[in-house]
Amino acid sequence: MMKTRVYVAVCVAALLALPVLAQTGTIEGHVKLTGPAPANARIPMGADPNCLTINAGKRVTSDIVLRAADGGLANSFVMLKANGGGAAPAASAVIDQRGCQYHPRIQGARVGQTLEVKNSDATLHNIHSLSTKGNNFNTGQPTAGMVFKYQLKAAETMLHVKCDVHPWMSGYIGVANSGFYAVTDNTGAFKISGVPAGKYQIVAWHEAYGPVVQNVEVKANGSVTVDFAYAGTEKPNATIAGLHVEEVSLPMEATALELVDATKSTSR
């Protein structure tokens, strides 16, 4: 009788030690552009002969809108309005300044995660955040191989970054409280997995058209489809203010840049 009791106690203890499986589901869908897609403009890189050399023989365009044949809209940031999703990743979110453009142009990151900015070009870049939430940095990288690291401090949708030397260089980072976000691929598709069952708001954002919000209910062990559509007439919210650089003429031998706000008086 004693052996039976010991055996039962051991079995109960083993069951209690098993991990509790979270009741989660998946959100997937597409972001689409139903109206005509604007053409991507050709980038005038004549202000910096280094950029011309780096891109010799290439027709470089500003890929704000990438659209699949069925209207799928790439480079859209999709985020669940939620907390949790584990600790911030140990790996950095990376921006590579390569070919005088940002790679990637759009990405997601977590509060507390490190943002790593690399200069892969043999020319001066200046990475400047236009933050409204305290994620402020502004640093120059005059030579190839330089790396700048910054720990993201607060949630921000979206954190705009730009290069003060090359006005066409622009990127956005969705800084989220949770890990439940995605960036649409070249077909406009996205997928967010491991979402705890419940009711949420989900937002899609595109730099040319701004945010669109829907409600979604996630069921345990289930998958729900959420599709977003832009008509192409929407305008992004003008929430970012800062120094705007129209054009900078940069000598090939330059290793530094000083910017002056002409709207501020220098008289005493």
LINGI-V156007 format. One record per residue. N is the residue number from 1. RES is the residue in one letter. NEAR is the number of other C-alpha atoms within 12 Angstrom. Layout:
n = {N | N}
res = {RES | RES}
near = {NEAR | NEAR}
This chain:
n = {1 | 2 | 3 | 4 | 5 | 6 | 7 | 8 | 9 | 10 | 11 | 12 | 13 | 14 | 15 | 16 | 17 | 18 | 19 | 20 | 21 | 22 | 23 | 24 | 25 | 26 | 27 | 28 | 29 | 30 | 31 | 32 | 33 | 34 | 35 | 36 | 37 | 38 | 39 | 40 | 41 | 42 | 43 | 44 | 45 | 46 | 47 | 48 | 49 | 50 | 51 | 52 | 53 | 54 | 55 | 56 | 57 | 58 | 59 | 60 | 61 | 62 | 63 | 64 | 65 | 66 | 67 | 68 | 69 | 70 | 71 | 72 | 73 | 74 | 75 | 76 | 77 | 78 | 79 | 80 | 81 | 82 | 83 | 84 | 85 | 86 | 87 | 88 | 89 | 90 | 91 | 92 | 93 | 94 | 95 | 96 | 97 | 98 | 99 | 100 | 101 | 102 | 103 | 104 | 105 | 106 | 107 | 108 | 109 | 110 | 111 | 112 | 113 | 114 | 115 | 116 | 117 | 118 | 119 | 120 | 121 | 122 | 123 | 124 | 125 | 126 | 127 | 128 | 129 | 130 | 131 | 132 | 133 | 134 | 135 | 136 | 137 | 138 | 139 | 140 | 141 | 142 | 143 | 144 | 145 | 146 | 147 | 148 | 149 | 150 | 151 | 152 | 153 | 154 | 155 | 156 | 157 | 158 | 159 | 160 | 161 | 162 | 163 | 164 | 165 | 166 | 167 | 168 | 169 | 170 | 171 | 172 | 173 | 174 | 175 | 176 | 177 | 178 | 179 | 180 | 181 | 182 | 183 | 184 | 185 | 186 | 187 | 188 | 189 | 190 | 191 | 192 | 193 | 194 | 195 | 196 | 197 | 198 | 199 | 200 | 201 | 202 | 203 | 204 | 205 | 206 | 207 | 208 | 209 | 210 | 211 | 212 | 213 | 214 | 215 | 216 | 217 | 218 | 219 | 220 | 221 | 222 | 223 | 224 | 225 | 226 | 227 | 228 | 229 | 230 | 231 | 232 | 233 | 234 | 235 | 236 | 237 | 238 | 239 | 240 | 241 | 242 | 243 | 244 | 245 | 246 | 247 | 248 | 249 | 250 | 251 | 252 | 253 | 254 | 255 | 256 | 257 | 258 | 259 | 260 | 261 | 262 | 263 | 264 | 265 | 266 | 267 | 268}
res = {M | M | K | T | R | V | Y | V | A | V | C | V | A | A | L | L | A | L | P | V | L | A | Q | T | G | T | I | E | G | H | V | K | L | T | G | P | A | P | A | N | A | R | I | P | M | G | A | D | P | N | C | L | T | I | N | A | G | K | R | V | T | S | D | I | V | L | R | A | A | D | G | G | L | A | N | S | F | V | M | L | K | A | N | G | G | G | A | A | P | A | A | S | A | V | I | D | Q | R | G | C | Q | Y | H | P | R | I | Q | G | A | R | V | G | Q | T | L | E | V | K | N | S | D | A | T | L | H | N | I | H | S | L | S | T | K | G | N | N | F | N | T | G | Q | P | T | A | G | M | V | F | K | Y | Q | L | K | A | A | E | T | M | L | H | V | K | C | D | V | H | P | W | M | S | G | Y | I | G | V | A | N | S | G | F | Y | A | V | T | D | N | T | G | A | F | K | I | S | G | V | P | A | G | K | Y | Q | I | V | A | W | H | E | A | Y | G | P | V | V | Q | N | V | E | V | K | A | N | G | S | V | T | V | D | F | A | Y | A | G | T | E | K | P | N | A | T | I | A | G | L | H | V | E | E | V | S | L | P | M | E | A | T | A | L | E | L | V | D | A | T | K | S | T | S | R}
near = {7 | 8 | 9 | 10 | 11 | 12 | 13 | 14 | 14 | 14 | 14 | 13 | 12 | 12 | 12 | 11 | 10 | 10 | 8 | 9 | 10 | 14 | 17 | 25 | 26 | 29 | 39 | 32 | 31 | 36 | 44 | 39 | 33 | 21 | 18 | 20 | 26 | 20 | 13 | 16 | 14 | 15 | 25 | 25 | 31 | 24 | 22 | 30 | 24 | 30 | 35 | 24 | 19 | 23 | 23 | 14 | 9 | 15 | 17 | 22 | 21 | 24 | 31 | 31 | 35 | 32 | 32 | 23 | 16 | 21 | 26 | 31 | 45 | 38 | 41 | 48 | 47 | 48 | 48 | 44 | 30 | 24 | 22 | 19 | 24 | 19 | 17 | 27 | 22 | 16 | 16 | 26 | 32 | 30 | 35 | 32 | 41 | 27 | 32 | 45 | 39 | 36 | 26 | 28 | 37 | 38 | 39 | 44 | 42 | 38 | 36 | 26 | 31 | 26 | 37 | 24 | 38 | 35 | 33 | 26 | 28 | 29 | 36 | 39 | 47 | 38 | 42 | 34 | 34 | 30 | 29 | 23 | 21 | 18 | 30 | 23 | 27 | 26 | 28 | 31 | 32 | 29 | 23 | 24 | 19 | 24 | 26 | 29 | 23 | 27 | 28 | 33 | 25 | 26 | 30 | 31 | 39 | 39 | 40 | 35 | 40 | 37 | 37 | 35 | 40 | 37 | 31 | 35 | 39 | 35 | 37 | 39 | 46 | 45 | 42 | 38 | 30 | 32 | 32 | 39 | 39 | 38 | 36 | 37 | 27 | 23 | 24 | 35 | 32 | 33 | 29 | 32 | 28 | 29 | 38 | 31 | 23 | 24 | 21 | 23 | 22 | 32 | 33 | 43 | 41 | 42 | 37 | 30 | 31 | 26 | 27 | 30 | 23 | 22 | 22 | 28 | 24 | 29 | 23 | 21 | 19 | 20 | 23 | 26 | 24 | 32 | 29 | 34 | 31 | 34 | 21 | 23 | 16 | 19 | 17 | 19 | 17 | 15 | 18 | 21 | 14 | 19 | 20 | 23 | 22 | 16 | 19 | 25 | 23 | 26 | 18 | 20 | 16 | 22 | 19 | 20 | 25 | 16 | 19 | 13 | 12 | 11 | 10 | 9 | 8 | 8 | 6 | 4}
